[in-house]
Every structure is written in structure tokens, then in C-alpha cells.
């Protein structure tokens, strides 16, 4: 484990555990595409679990986390069929499920109402998993909040109540993790991380937790995320159109949050870096260009095998990148450089921006740009970290925003910590 207190020039590869890879990944490792943030009828999604599973498998994903709110799909749950406005399971949708999946769709009448039983995770695994091709990783969205009372300048006025949503996804645990609450935003963050660590120790498996959409409801301010150094992962890109990826005049966007958090952690606190994921946070499967469709964002992990423990261990080592449409052939962090090789597509151009923060400098400046398929940034030695964002000339066909270009985000390499 690295001594973060030493003031010296150090280069680590993705540096979550202070690991460094040599000139490339071991030959036996492969890239696996997956999504860690997905909803179904088990919580507030409008897709039956089997519909959701089929969509991801058919669209080239190798792993999937069903991350419904504060629940794991392991019990018996029935969902009412209704024609009421806003119903997520109508007769028409049920008929399509029966047509596609046949007798596996279980239906009953209860109190004069038709209901469908939701498929459990074990049933989905039996129906969809294929060794080396597709698997599920157990997960949940730990959905919490902090209710803050803000005093008014007018002593006669009542304090204003601000409800801050704080959501995390836990991946590869065995037991349901309940939202722990807390006395502040930072307290909720720290308690959630502790709860996941305790579950990891209990189940004896590698477990990862990432913060979801920090700007959703302006739930997690930058200063809180930056200074809770146990928070190692967050969503730099979330496909739900209500999460405010780009911030506003008073709030920074997620890429600015990322760079500023890295500058604070590495330049002031001597802590570990913050790594980034892209997810689609899918809820809507029946209408294109909806608030949160599948296929908007994902991660690609370089792991020894397509197995839950192997995927999570690779992520803990930082060996993954985030994407909303750009695929990479390779990412290499050597002792003096960060190199990226893009999987080009005909008729599409790409710009690779190497970004970083110099000691006491402005967070997230562009250090170098390249339009080549293969490029590398040579460290100068005064950078706290270097990361890369690759932007395609092609617009995302169904992204978070109408103007989004397909992109990829490479994890930061720590060059010089405090």
C-alpha cells in the first residue's frame, strides 16, 4: 500500500490499490462490457426483469447489475396489471411478454385483479447466463437522503427544508444493505461506505460501491464528495435526463466535480483518487428517447475472466474505462506516460484530450490533444494526475442530452501526490 504522506514523484497505474501494470495488460485478460445501474418492475422501472435481461444480452453486453432501489430480486413479488394512466404493466405489455417468453410468465387472479409474478435473480440466471458470454452480478441501489434545514436571513421566517437524495450502487454483495441515514451529507456517505465494507467482510467477497448521479436533486455537493476519501467511485456520465450531468450556473458539472475532487484529494489531503463510471440508469424500455432508456452509458472492464469476483477485482484495481459510445483497443499507463488506442469506426473522427491538474494549478486543464488513433501523453512530473477523455464526431443516437457526442473516459493516473 502506498504511503500517501511522502512528498515525492510517484507514478501508479490507476492507483486505487497502488498497483502498477507494466507495458500492457496480461495476455489472458479481456475487455468485458457491462452496466451497473439498471431498474426493472422490482422498483421504479417499467420493464419486466426478463425483458431487461434480454435487451442487454442482445445488445452486446457481457455483464449486468439489476440495481433496483433498496431491494434484491430474491423474494416472491407480484405486479398488478392495470390500464390506469401511468401503469407500468398494461395488458398489452403482458401479452407481448407471454408471446415472447411463453409459460415462464406466471399470471394469477387475486381479489379480482390480474397480477404477474416478477422473475427472481436465480430464474434470470438460469434463463440468460452463458459461461464466457453473459452473466449477472448481484446488486442494489442503496437509496438514502439527508434532509437539511437551512435558516433564512429573515429571523421571522421558518427554516427552509432541502431534501438531498444520496444514492449508491453496491455490486457483488450477498445480503441486502439498508440505507443507513446520517446527520449530514458526509455522514450518509461515510455510513454507506462502512455498511458496504461490513457486508464485504461478512460475505467474504470483493464488493464495490459507487456514488450515483451526484447532481440529482443537487444531492451531493462537490466539497462533500471530494473530502470523503472512502468514496472511490462515482458516475461521471448517467443517462437519466433528470440528473443534471452538466450542472448549471451555480453547480459544476460532473467532469468538473471529478477534476476538482482529484485536485483536493491529491493536492491537499494526500488521499486516493476518485474513479469514474458511465451508466444508463435505465428505467424506460417501451419508448425510444424516453427519460432514461438503456444503452446510454456503460463501463468496459479488463478482467481475467467473465466472473463477478474477477470483474469487481479488476474495477478495484482501476482497470476499466467509462463509455457512452467510444470503444478502446488498449489503455496503458507506463512509468512516464499514459497511452490510449481507439477502436476506430469508418467515417468517424476522434479527439483524445489528456487532462490533469498541476500542483496548485487550475483543476482539469487540457494538457494535450490528439486526433490520432493511438496517442500518448508524456508526464512532465509536476502533474498531480493525468486522465483522458475521448470525444467522437458522432452524436449519441439516444443520449443524456440531444447534443451529446459519443465519448469515453479513462481513469486518472496519479503522478505526484501530496
N, C-alpha and C positions, 0 to 999 in steps of 0.2 A: 504493500500500500504506500502510495506516495506521501512524503512529508510536505504538506501544503504550506508549512510555515517558512520553508527555505526560500530565500530571495536569490534565485539563480535561473539561468537559462535552461529550460526543460521542454522537451517535446514528447507528448504522449499521443497515442492514437485513440482519438475519441475520448479517452481519459476518464471514463466513468469509474473504472476499477484500476486505473493506472496501467492499463495494458498497452503494449505497442506491437503492431504487426510489422514484419519485415517487408520486403519488396512487393508483396502481394498476398492475397488470401491463399490458404492451403488448397491444394488441388481438389480435395474431396468436398470442399464447401460449395454450396449452390445458392442462387438467389431464389427466394420464395416471396410471392406477393400475397398480402393479406390485409384485412380490415379489422380494426379493434373496437369499432364503435358503431353498433348496429341495433336497431329496435324492431320488435315484432308485436303481434297481438298480446304477447305476455305483459307488455306495459302500454306504451302510447304509440306504437307503430300500427300501420294499417295492413300489414302483410302477415298471412299465416306463416308459422315457422318454416314449413316445408317450401312455401313459395320463396321466402327469403333465401333459404339454403340453396335452392335450385338456381336462383338468379346469380349468386356469387360463383357457384361452381361452373355454370355455363359461360360466365364472362371471364374466365381465366384466372380466378383467384385460387391460391393453394391452401389458405387457412382463413378462418372466420371466427370472430368472437361475437356471440349474441349477448349484448350488454344492456339488457333491459333494466329499468330502474328498480333498485333495491329488491331484486328477485332473481333466482336462478331457475331455469325451466326444468325442475326435477319433480314437482308435485303433480297433482291432478287439477286441471283448471279447465272450466267450460266457458265458452264465449257465446253470448246471445246473438242470434241472427235477427236483424231488425231493418226496417225500411225507414226508420226515423232519420231526420235530417242530421247529417254528420256521422251516421253509423259507419263503423269501420268494417263490419261484416254484414253485407246485404245478401239476399237470396241469389242475386246474380253472381256475386263473388263466390258464394258457396257452391253454386252449380259448376263454375269453372274449376274449382278445387276438386270436386268429385269427378269431373270429366278427365282431369289430368292425373289424379292420384288414386282414383277408384275407392276400393274398400278400406284403404288406410285412413280415409276421412270418416271419423266416427261422429254420428249425429244422434241426438235424443230429443224427446219432448219432455219438458218439465214445467209444470204449472201453466200449461197451455202455450208455452213458448219453445221455439226450436233453438237448440244450442249445439255448438260444435266443440269437441274436446281438442285442446291445443296439444300438439306433438311435444313430447318431452325431449330433452337433450339426448338421452340414450337412444330413443327411437330415431332421431335425426342422424345420429352417428351410424346406426345400423343401415340406414337407407342411403346415406350420401358419402360417407367416408370411403376413400380408397387409398391404400398404402402408397406413399410416394406421390400422390396426386392431389388429395384434398382431405383436410381434417378440421375439426372444431377445437378451439381452445376455450375452456370454461371461463366465463367472466360475468361481470355485472357492472352497472353504473351506480356507484355509491352516491346517492343524490341527497345532498345536505344543503344547509343555508345558514346564514348569520343575519339576524335581524338587528339592525343598528338604529339607535336613537340619536338624532342629530339636533342639537339645540339651535333655536332661532336667535337672531340678533335682537328680536323683539322679546323682552322678558315676559310679556303677557301672552305670547303665542305658545302653543303646545309644541313639544319636540316633534320633528319630522321623523317618520319611520321609513327606513330604507331596508328592503329585503334583498340580500345579496346571495344569489344561487351559487353554490360551490359543489361542482360535480367532478368525481374522479372515476376512471375505469380501472378496475382491478382485473388482472389477467392470470389465469392458471392456478387459482387457489381452489381449495376443496369445499369450503363452507361459506355460507352467506356471511358477508361482512356488513353489519348495520352501520348507518351513518352515526358518527359519534357526537356530533354537535360541538359547541365550543363557545368561548367567551369573546372571541374576536375572529376576524378572517384568518389571521395567522394561527390562532389556536385550533380552528377547524382543520386547516391544512395539516398541522403537525399531528393532531389526534388521528386523522385519517391515515396518514403515513404510518403512524405507530400501530394502528389496528391492522393494517395490511402486513406489516413486519411480523406482528404476533401470529397472524394466520399463516404466514410462510413458515415460521418456526414450528407451528403446530402441525401443519400438513407435510412438512419436510420436502417441499418442492420449491423451485425457483418461481417467485411471484413478482410481477411488475405492476406498478400503479402509475398512471399518468393523469395529469390535470387536464380536464376538458375545457374548451372554449372560455378562456379567462374573461373575455369581454361580454359574454352573455349576461345580460342584466347588470353589466359592469360589476360582476361578482367578485373578481379577484384583482385588486389594483396592482400595478407593476411593482411597487415597493414591497408589497407583501410576498409576491411570488419570488422576487429576487432574493429576499433575505431569509426565506425558509429553505435552507440549503438541502434539506432532505427531499425536497421536491425536485426530482431529477429529470422528469419528462413532462412535456406539455404539447398541446395541439397548436402548431403554427398555422395550420390550414384545416378548417372544419367546413364541410359542405352545406351545413344548415344555414339558410339565408337569413336567419334571425340572430346570429351570434356575433355580428359586428367584427369580423376579422380585421377590417381596415380602420377601426376606431372612428373618432370624429375630431372636431376641433379641440375638444377638451381631454380626449383619451387617445393614447398611442395605439397603433395597430399591432398585430401580433408579432410581425417581424421586428418592429422597434422594441417591443417588450422583450423579445428574445435577446437582441444585441445589448440592450441596456442591462438586463439581468446578468448576462455574461460578464459585462464590464464591472458590475458591482461585485459579483461573486469572486471573480479572478483578481480584480484590481484592488478591492477593499477587504474582502472577507477571507481570502485565501481558501475559498471553498471549491467544490467540484462544479463543473459546467452544467448547463441545462441543455438537454437534447430534445429534438422536435419530431413530432409525428404529423401526418396528414390523415384525416378520416373523412368519411362522408356523413356520419351521424344520421344514417338513413332512417326515415320514418314512413315515407310515402312510395308505394310500389305500383300504384294503379294509374298514375297520371304523370306524364313527362313534364319537365320544367316545374315541378312542384317545389314546395319549400325545402324539402330535404329528400332528394332522390338518391338511390345507390349509385356508385361509380364515380363520385366526385373527387375523392381523395383516398389514399391508401399508403401503406408502407411496403418496402421491399427489404427483406432481411436476408443476410448471408449467413447460413447456418450449415452445420454438418449433416443434418437430416431434417425431414419434414416431420417433426415430433414436437409436442407442446414444450417440453423441457428444453429442447435444443433451440427452438425459436426464441424463448424467453431469455436463455443464457446469451444468445447472440445479441439480443437487444440490450441486455445488461452490459455487454462489452462494447456497446455503441456501434455494432457492425450492421447498420441499416441506414436507409435514407427514406425521406418522405417524398411523395409524388402526387401530382394532380393530372398526370398525363405523360410526363417525360420519363423514359426508362434509361438506365445507365448500364454500360457494359462492365465498368470497374470503378472503384474508388480506392486510391492508395495513399496512405499517409506514411511517408518516409521520415527519416530524422531531420530533413531540411526542407520538405515540401509537401504540398497537398496536390494530388493529381486526380483528374476526372476524365473518364472516357464515356462519351454519349452514344447510345444506340440510335443512330440517325434513321429518319424515315424520309423517303423520297419527297422532294418539294417542300421540305420543312427546314427552316434555319433555326439556329440556337445561339443564345448568348450566355456564356458562363461568367458570372460575377463572383469574384473572390472578395469576401467581405471580412472585416475584422475591426478590432479596436486596439489602438496603440496605448501604451501606458499614459494615463492622464489625458488621453485624447477623446475625441467625439466618438460615441458608440456607433458601430456598424457602418464605417465608411467603406467605399469601394476601393480595394487595393489594386485590382487588376481586372480587365475584361478580355474575353477571348471569344471568337466565333468559330474556332476550330472544333473538330470532333473530339480531339484529345488535347488537353492543356494541363499545365501545372503552374502553381504559384510557389516561388522560392521564398522561404521565410527570411525576413531581414533581421529578426532577432529581437525587435522592440515591440512586436505584436503580443497582446495578451492571448489572442486566439485567432484562428482563421477558419472560416467556413465558406461554403459555396452555395449559390442559388443559380439554377439553370432555367432560363425562360425560353419557351418555344415561340416561334412566329405564329403558331396555330392557336386560334381561340378554343377554349374549352367548350365542347358542344352542349354541356349542361352543368355548368359550374356554379360556384357560390354566387358569383356576380356575372352579369352579362358580358363584361369586358375582360374577364379572366383569361389569361393565356395559360396553356398547359405548362407546368413547371415542375421542378424537383428541388429538394433542399438537402444538402449534405451536412452531416453533423460537424460541430466545431472541433478543431484540433487545438489543444492548449499548447501555446508556445512559451509563454512566460507568465507564470502565476505569481501571486504576491509572495 
